[in-house]
Amino acid sequence: MQELSYHWQKDAALRPIVHATFNDLQHHIQLPLVARREFYDNGVDTGLHQHEDFYALYVIQGGQGIHLINNHPYGIARGDIYMLPPGSTHAYSDYQLLVIDAFYFSPALFSDQELLALQSLPGLWRLFIKQHDTTQENGFNDHRLHMPPVHFHEVEAMIAELHNEFVASTIEASILTHNLFFRLLVHLARWQANSRDRGNTSSSISQITPHKVSVANILQICEERFHEPLTVPQLAALMFLSPSRFSEIFSREVGVSPAAYIRHLRLERAQTLLRTTALSTTTIAHQVGFRDSAQLSRTFHTIFHLTPSAYRAQFK
């Protein structure tokens, strides 16, 4: 049985596209399925791969990086979930301690009845990043499912159970692996179908009822309004908590402080604008929520050990 982990450390810029069919993969001995955890330590570019005849489900477990999908760069981080159809090309770049649960599968994995059931789920198709999706981040945000930590833990538990059965060589383990993967797809599809309804709820700070706000709501506010002057006291007030108590709860649930999380969102957007536009650093700073270009440069250099100009130069 294959090992579940896959490591990539070396840069592979300018390499030709590697074309892969499902038969090229070291898949399950009894199922047309690959389930592995991939680790990308630190690097610039893995080189392009094309999936010719199989589907891919990606669940980002940790770290950060850029996923270049069909020539469009998308920032990815923990909690992001999305799928690629056959024919997609992709590569990872600017990755730092990126951890991904990747599932590669052929439609032959499912019976006709199961395929009909999956095809009837609108949320499943919304998870696919297609070649005709718009450039920049808009196409990705339309299809990427981003789960808040409390619900992402449920997905992690499902994946852990799936992996445990995947590595076993018994007949019953193969049946369970198949059923657990089907269950995972249905769970994610339902979440994606409902996410638009959740997303349609206004996240304006002045319109949210404080006692109904959870950390998940706070995350949504941060992700939608990070470019605004959000403050910890302002967010804490929504949960009827002191700033210190709010920061304690937030840090425990998310893994970083509220200020660090907002900073991450701002820098991630700044990276995208630096790579894909010719906007000045001053304009970018204002668009992503920094006071001025000097503050952006200081923060950017502290985190990435590069100035914004040096980062942009890498993509010219």
N, C-alpha and C positions, 0 to 999 in steps of 0.2 A: 504493500500500500504506500502511496506517495506521502511525502512529508507535507505538512500543512503550511509551513512557512516558506517565504521566498524573499531573499535579500537582494538589494541593488545598491551598490555604493559608487561604482565608477561612472564618470560622465561619458556620454555617448553622442555628443553633438555632431551633426553633419553625417551621421550614419544613414545608409539607405533604409527605406521602409522595409520592415520585416513583415512578411505576409504569413499569417497563421490560420490553419484550418483546425477544426476541432480534433481531428486525428493526430495533430502535432502535439496536443496537450497530453500530459500524463494524468488522464482522468480516472475516475472511480472504476474499479475492476468490473463492476456489474451495472453501473449507471453512467449515462452520458452527462456527467456532472463533474466539475472541478470546484472544490471548496478549499481555499487557502488564505492564509493571512500573509500579506505582502508588507515588507519593510523597506522603506527608502530613506536611508540615513541622512546624507547631506549630498547635494549635487546640483548640477545645472540642467542637464538634459539626458533623459534615458534613451532618446532616439524613438522614431515613430514605429508603431506596430499597427497592423490592420487585421481586424477580426473578419475573416471572410465568410464563415458559415455558422457562427454561433453568437449567442447573446451574452451580455455581461451585466451583472449587478454589482455595484460598488457601494460599500458602507464604510465611510471614513471614521476610523476609530480614534485617531489622534494625530498630533502634529499639524503641519500645514504645507501647502505647496500650490503649484499651478498644474491643472490638468488641461493639456492642449487637446481639444476634441474637434476633429474635422477642421483643423487650422484656427480654431477659436480658443483663446486662453481663458480659463475660468479658475478663480480662486476657490480652493476647497479647504475644509476644516472639519473637526470632529462634529458628528451629527448630520453631515450631508449624506444623502442617499439618492442614487440615480442609476439609470440603465442605459446601455448602448446597444443598438441593433446590429445585425451583421452588416459588414461593409464599412464600419466606422474605423477611422484612424485616430490614434491617440498617443500621447507621450506625457511624461511628468517632467516638470522643470522647477527650479527654485524650491526644491523640497527640503524640509527640515524635520527629521524624525517622523516622517509620514508613515502612518500605519493604516492599512486598508484591508478589510475583509472583502475578497473578490470571489464571485461565483460565476463560473463560465459554464454554459449549458446549451444543449441542443434541444429543439422542440420535441425530438424523439423521447425525451425524458418523460413526457406526459402522454396519457391516453387521449383519445379523441374527445371523450367527455370532459376530461380535465382541461384540455385546450379550449373547449367551448366555454367552460366556466371562467377561465382566465380572460378570454377575449371579451367576455361580457362585463368586465370590470373597467369602467372608464379611468379609474385612478391608475391602473397599470400602464396605460398608454401615455398618461401624463408624466410618467417617470422617465420616458425615453428622450434622450438628447439626439435629435435627428440632424441630418446634414443641412437641411434647409432652415434650421433655427437661426434667428437673427444673431448678428455679431454682438460683441461686447458681452455684458453680463445678462441682458434682458432674457435671451433665449434660455439661459441656464436657470435663471430664477423662476421661469415659468414651469420648469420641469423638475428641478431639484426639490427633493423633500428634505427639509431641515427640521429635525426633531429636537425639542427641548430635552434637557438632561433626564428629567424624571421619566419621560416616556422612552427615551433612547435606551435607558437601562433595560426596559422590557425587550427591546430588539436584541441587545447584547446577550440577554439570557437565552433567547431563542437561538441565536447563532452559536453560543457555547454548547447548547444541547445538540444542535445539528452537527457540529464538529466532532463531538464525542461519538456519535453514531457513525459518522463518515469514515473514521479511521478503523472501525471494527470490520471484521471480515465475514461476519455471520449473515445469513439470509435475512433474519429479522432486523438486523442493523441496516441493511440495504433498504428494506421496506420503510423503516422509520426515517432514514435519511431522505428518501423520496417524499414522504408525507410531511416531514418537517420543513423541507424547502418549499413545497406547495403552500403550506401554512404561512411561511414567511412572506411569500409573494402576495398572498391574499391580504395579510395584515398590512403590508406596506401600501398596497393598492387602495385599501379602504381609508388609510390615513391620508393618502394623497388626495383622494376624492373629497374628503371632508376638510382638507387644509384650506381650500379656497373659501369655504364657508367661514372657517375660523379667521382667515385672513381678511374677509370682508368686514369684520367687526372693527369699527374705528379704534385706533390705538392712540388717539389724541390724549395727551396727559390730562387735559382739562375735562375730558368726557368720560373717563374711566371711574367706576365706582370703587373707592379704595378697598372696601372689605372683600371684594370679589377678585382682587388682584393676587396672583401667585408669582413665583419666580419665573415660571414659563411665560406669563404675561409680560413680566419685566424684560425678559430676553427678546420678546417680539417687539416691544417698544424700542429697545436698544438697536435692534437690527433694522428697524424701519426709520428711526429718527436719530441715528448716531451722528449725523451731520449738524444736529442742533446742539445748543449748549446744555446738554444733560448734566445734572449734578447728582451726587450720591444722596444728599438730603432730599432732593426733589423726588427721586425714585423711592427712597425709604418711606416718604410720607404716604405714598400710594398703598403701602402695606401696613400703615399705622405702626411703624417701627422706628426706633431711633436709628440714626445713620450707622452707629457701631454694630447694633444688633442686625440690621439689614445686611451690612457688609459680611458679617459672620455667616449668616444663612446663605447668602448668595455665593460666597466663596466655597462653602461646603458643598453646595449643589452643583456649581459650575466648574469649580476647580481653580478659578482665578478671581481676583477682586472685581467689583463692578467697574472701577476706573480702568483696570487692565483689559477687561473685556471690551469696553467702548473704544479704548485705544487700538485694540486688535482690529476691530471692525473698520475704524478710520484708516489704519495703515493698509489693510487689505484692499480697500477701495482706492487708496492712493496708488498702490502698486499697479492696479488695473489701469488707472488713468495714465500713469507714467509709461506703461507698456503700449497702450493702444491709442493714445492721443498726443497731440503736440501742445497741449495746454501748458501754460507757464506754471511753475511751482507755486506761485502766489495764488493763481486761480484754483489750482488743485487743493491747496491748503484750505481755502475758503469753502470749497465744495464739500470737503470731507469733515469739516468741523474744527480745524485748527485755527488759532488766532491769526497767524501769518505764516509766511514761508520759513521764517527762522525757527518757529516752534516745530513746524513739520520736519525741517532738516535735522534739528536736534533729536527729536523723538525717533525719526527714521534711522538715524545713524546709531543711536543707542541700541535699537532692537536688531538691526540688520548689519551693522558695521559698514554701511555704505551710505553715501549721500544720495539724495533722490536723483541728482544728475548722473552719478556714476551707475546707479541702478538702471536708469533709462538707457544709458550708453550701451549696456549689454544687449539690448534688443534692436539696435540699429544695424 
